[in-house]
Amino acid sequence: MIKVYLRKMRKIPDLCAVAALFLATPVFAAGGGADLESSGIDPDNINSLQRGAANFMNYCSGCHSAQYVRYNTIGKDLDLSDEQLVDNLMFNAEKTFETIQAAMPAVDAARWYGKAPPDLSLMARSKGSDYIYNFLKSFYVSAGSPTGVDNAVLEGTSMPHVLWELQGYQVAHYVDQTNDDGSVSRAFEGFEQIIPGSLDSEDYDDFVRDTVNFLAYIAEPIRSDRRKLGVWVLMFLIFFYVIARMLKKQIWKDVK
């Protein structure tokens, strides 16, 4: 029996992520152009998906919806019973056939933040798991930001650092570099931890990886079934090709 990694935390962050989170191309810092670190997710890892589901509901669903996936679909795919869904994941829903809705009303979010936080159902397909993984790891202290933080992946983001208790706070170091055309731009050099969080860097990476893994799953819940079906289709085509070749030789054997 697969162990269920769920925590009944019911913790909804006070600060919300706004739509600016995913409105830029995935380059690492302005003018930096560094490659994104691979997320290393495994959508077939049920334990990781279970942990990611708990992470999403505890830290993301207060502001973000995932309205294209139903709780009972998650339960079926992640080996969770209805009781486990109700006790650990369904914080603002009553029936397992309901979709994941944000706790914060969209109208209020739009009035408070200028635009409602985006639905995350298809975000992993839209931006890629590597982008989200690096984004969630790249908040740094910025005195000039209204939220007190900025992000090295998406500079100028309006999203607050909702995972600050886990990661802590870090500062980003940049250096000036001269481009081929003679212009000068900033290049990202690295982070320096100034306030530790409740998780060390390795555990925080695992936390983010599980969360991104869940986002990749809800972006395409039928991925595993599609791949299994694809294998059978390929096997059928190969078998049919062999039969067709043998039949062709039999039919045309007397034709010179």
C-alpha positions as CSV (number, residue, x, y, z in Angstrom):
1,M,0.0,0.0,0.0
2,I,1.4,3.4,-1.0
3,K,2.0,5.7,2.0
4,V,0.0,8.9,1.8
5,Y,2.1,11.9,2.4
6,L,-0.5,14.5,3.4
7,R,-0.5,17.1,6.2
8,K,-3.6,18.6,7.5
9,M,-2.2,22.1,7.8
10,R,-5.1,24.2,6.4
11,K,-2.6,27.1,6.1
12,I,-3.7,29.8,3.6
13,P,-1.1,32.6,3.1
14,D,-2.2,36.1,3.8
15,L,-0.5,37.4,0.7
16,C,-1.7,36.4,-2.8
17,A,0.1,35.7,-6.1
18,V,-1.1,38.0,-8.9
19,A,-1.3,37.4,-12.6
20,A,2.1,39.0,-13.2
21,L,3.7,35.8,-12.0
22,F,3.6,34.2,-15.4
23,L,3.5,37.1,-17.9
24,A,7.1,37.1,-19.0
25,T,9.4,34.9,-21.0
26,P,11.5,32.4,-19.0
27,V,14.9,34.2,-18.9
28,F,16.9,34.3,-15.7
29,A,17.1,37.9,-14.8
30,A,17.1,40.9,-17.0
31,G,19.9,40.6,-19.5
32,G,21.3,37.6,-17.7
33,G,20.1,34.9,-20.0
34,A,21.3,32.0,-17.8
35,D,19.8,28.6,-18.4
36,L,17.0,27.4,-16.1
37,E,17.8,24.6,-13.7
38,S,16.0,21.4,-14.5
39,S,13.1,20.7,-12.2
40,G,13.8,16.9,-12.2
41,I,10.1,16.1,-11.7
42,D,8.7,12.6,-12.1
43,P,5.0,12.6,-12.9
44,D,4.8,8.9,-12.3
45,N,6.0,9.2,-8.7
46,I,2.7,8.9,-6.7
47,N,4.3,9.8,-3.4
48,S,5.7,13.0,-4.8
49,L,2.3,13.9,-6.3
50,Q,0.6,13.3,-3.0
51,R,3.0,15.6,-1.3
52,G,2.7,18.1,-4.1
53,A,-1.1,18.0,-3.7
54,A,-0.9,18.9,0.0
55,N,1.6,21.6,-0.8
56,F,-0.7,23.1,-3.4
57,M,-3.7,23.1,-1.2
58,N,-1.9,24.5,1.8
59,Y,0.1,27.3,0.1
60,C,-1.5,28.0,-3.3
61,S,-5.2,27.3,-3.3
62,G,-5.9,30.3,-1.1
63,C,-5.4,32.5,-4.2
64,H,-5.1,30.2,-7.2
65,S,-7.7,27.9,-8.6
66,A,-7.3,24.8,-10.7
67,Q,-10.7,24.7,-12.1
68,Y,-10.0,22.1,-14.9
69,V,-9.3,19.2,-12.5
70,R,-11.7,17.5,-10.1
71,Y,-10.9,16.2,-6.6
72,N,-12.2,12.7,-7.4
73,T,-9.9,12.6,-10.4
74,I,-7.0,13.5,-8.2
75,G,-8.1,10.8,-5.7
76,K,-8.3,8.1,-8.3
77,D,-4.9,9.0,-9.9
78,L,-3.1,9.5,-6.6
79,D,-4.5,6.5,-4.8
80,L,-6.4,8.6,-2.3
81,S,-9.8,7.7,-0.8
82,D,-12.7,10.1,-0.5
83,E,-12.1,10.3,3.2
84,Q,-8.4,11.3,2.6
85,L,-9.5,13.9,0.0
86,V,-12.0,15.5,2.4
87,D,-9.7,15.5,5.4
88,N,-6.6,16.7,3.8
89,L,-7.3,18.5,0.5
90,M,-10.9,19.8,0.3
91,F,-10.6,22.9,2.4
92,N,-13.3,24.9,0.5
93,A,-15.3,22.2,-1.2
94,E,-18.0,19.8,-0.1
95,K,-18.3,17.2,-2.9
96,T,-15.5,15.2,-4.4
97,F,-16.7,15.9,-8.0
98,E,-16.1,19.6,-7.5
99,T,-13.1,21.4,-9.1
100,I,-10.5,23.2,-7.1
101,Q,-11.5,26.8,-6.6
102,A,-9.5,29.6,-4.9
103,A,-10.5,30.5,-1.4
104,M,-10.3,34.2,-2.3
105,P,-13.2,35.4,-4.4
106,A,-12.0,36.6,-7.9
107,V,-13.9,39.8,-7.6
108,D,-12.1,40.8,-4.4
109,A,-8.7,39.7,-5.7
110,A,-9.2,41.8,-8.8
111,R,-10.2,44.8,-6.7
112,W,-7.3,44.4,-4.2
113,Y,-4.5,43.5,-6.6
114,G,-5.7,44.9,-10.0
115,K,-6.2,41.5,-11.5
116,A,-7.2,38.1,-10.1
117,P,-4.4,35.5,-9.7
118,P,-4.3,33.1,-12.6
119,D,-5.8,29.6,-12.7
120,L,-3.0,27.1,-12.5
121,S,-4.6,24.1,-14.2
122,L,-2.5,24.5,-17.4
123,M,0.3,26.7,-16.1
124,A,2.9,23.9,-16.3
125,R,2.1,23.3,-20.0
126,S,2.0,27.0,-20.7
127,K,5.3,28.0,-19.0
128,G,7.0,24.7,-18.4
129,S,7.9,22.9,-15.2
130,D,11.5,24.2,-15.2
131,Y,10.2,27.8,-15.3
132,I,7.9,27.4,-12.3
133,Y,10.6,25.4,-10.4
134,N,13.2,28.2,-10.8
135,F,10.6,30.9,-10.2
136,L,9.7,29.5,-6.8
137,K,13.3,29.3,-5.8
138,S,14.4,32.8,-7.0
139,F,12.7,35.3,-4.7
140,Y,15.2,37.8,-3.1
141,V,14.9,40.8,-0.8
142,S,14.4,44.0,-2.7
143,A,13.8,47.3,-0.8
144,G,12.2,49.0,-3.8
145,S,9.5,46.4,-4.3
146,P,6.0,46.9,-2.8
147,T,6.1,43.4,-1.4
148,G,9.7,43.6,-0.2
149,V,10.9,41.0,-2.6
150,D,11.7,40.6,-6.3
151,N,12.4,37.5,-8.4
152,A,15.5,36.7,-10.5
153,V,13.4,34.7,-13.1
154,L,10.7,37.3,-13.5
155,E,12.1,40.7,-12.5
156,G,9.4,43.1,-11.3
157,T,7.0,40.4,-10.3
158,S,4.0,41.4,-8.2
159,M,3.8,38.1,-6.4
160,P,4.9,38.1,-2.8
161,H,7.2,35.4,-1.5
162,V,4.5,33.1,0.0
163,L,7.0,30.4,0.8
164,W,9.3,32.7,2.8
165,E,8.8,30.7,6.1
166,L,10.1,27.6,4.4
167,Q,13.0,29.1,2.3
168,G,13.9,32.1,4.4
169,Y,15.2,35.2,2.7
170,Q,18.1,35.7,0.3
171,V,19.7,38.5,-1.6
172,A,20.7,38.4,-5.3
173,H,24.1,39.5,-6.6
174,Y,24.4,41.0,-10.0
175,V,27.4,42.2,-12.0
176,D,27.6,44.6,-14.9
177,Q,28.6,43.1,-18.2
178,T,29.4,44.7,-21.5
179,N,27.5,43.4,-24.5
180,D,28.8,43.0,-28.1
181,D,27.1,46.3,-29.1
182,G,28.8,48.2,-26.3
183,S,25.8,48.5,-24.0
184,V,26.0,47.5,-20.4
185,S,23.5,45.1,-18.8
186,R,23.2,43.3,-15.4
187,A,24.1,39.6,-15.2
188,F,22.9,37.4,-12.4
189,E,25.7,36.0,-10.3
190,G,24.0,34.1,-7.5
191,F,22.1,34.2,-4.3
192,E,23.3,34.7,-0.7
193,Q,21.1,33.4,2.2
194,I,20.6,36.1,4.9
195,I,17.7,34.6,7.0
196,P,17.3,30.8,7.1
197,G,13.9,29.3,6.7
198,S,12.4,26.2,8.4
199,L,13.7,24.0,5.6
200,D,17.3,23.7,4.4
201,S,18.1,24.3,0.8
202,E,17.9,20.6,-0.2
203,D,14.5,20.1,1.6
204,Y,13.2,23.3,0.1
205,D,14.2,22.1,-3.4
206,D,12.3,18.9,-2.7
207,F,9.3,20.8,-1.5
208,V,9.2,22.9,-4.7
209,R,9.9,19.9,-6.9
210,D,6.9,18.1,-5.4
211,T,4.7,21.1,-5.9
212,V,5.8,21.6,-9.5
213,N,5.3,17.9,-10.1
214,F,1.7,18.2,-9.0
215,L,1.2,21.2,-11.3
216,A,2.6,19.2,-14.2
217,Y,0.2,16.4,-13.3
218,I,-3.0,18.5,-13.2
219,A,-2.0,20.1,-16.5
220,E,-2.4,16.7,-18.1
221,P,-4.0,14.1,-15.8
222,I,-4.3,11.5,-18.6
223,R,-0.6,11.6,-19.3
224,S,0.1,8.1,-17.9
225,D,-2.9,6.6,-19.6
226,R,-2.0,8.3,-22.8
227,R,1.5,6.9,-22.7
228,K,0.3,3.4,-21.9
229,L,-2.2,3.5,-24.7
230,G,0.6,4.8,-27.0
231,V,2.7,1.7,-26.3
232,W,-0.2,-0.6,-27.3
233,V,-0.8,1.4,-30.4
234,L,2.8,1.2,-31.5
235,M,2.8,-2.6,-30.7
236,F,-0.3,-3.0,-32.9
237,L,1.2,-1.0,-35.7
238,I,4.4,-3.0,-35.6
239,F,2.4,-6.3,-35.6
240,F,0.1,-5.1,-38.4
241,Y,3.2,-4.0,-40.4
242,V,4.7,-7.5,-40.1
243,I,1.4,-9.2,-41.2
244,A,1.0,-6.7,-44.1
245,R,4.6,-7.5,-45.3
246,M,4.0,-11.2,-45.1
247,L,0.6,-10.9,-46.9
248,K,2.2,-8.7,-49.6
249,K,4.9,-11.3,-50.3
250,Q,2.3,-14.1,-50.4
251,I,0.0,-12.2,-52.9
252,W,2.8,-11.0,-55.2
253,K,5.0,-14.1,-55.0
254,D,4.1,-15.2,-58.6
255,V,4.5,-11.8,-60.1
256,K,7.8,-11.4,-61.8
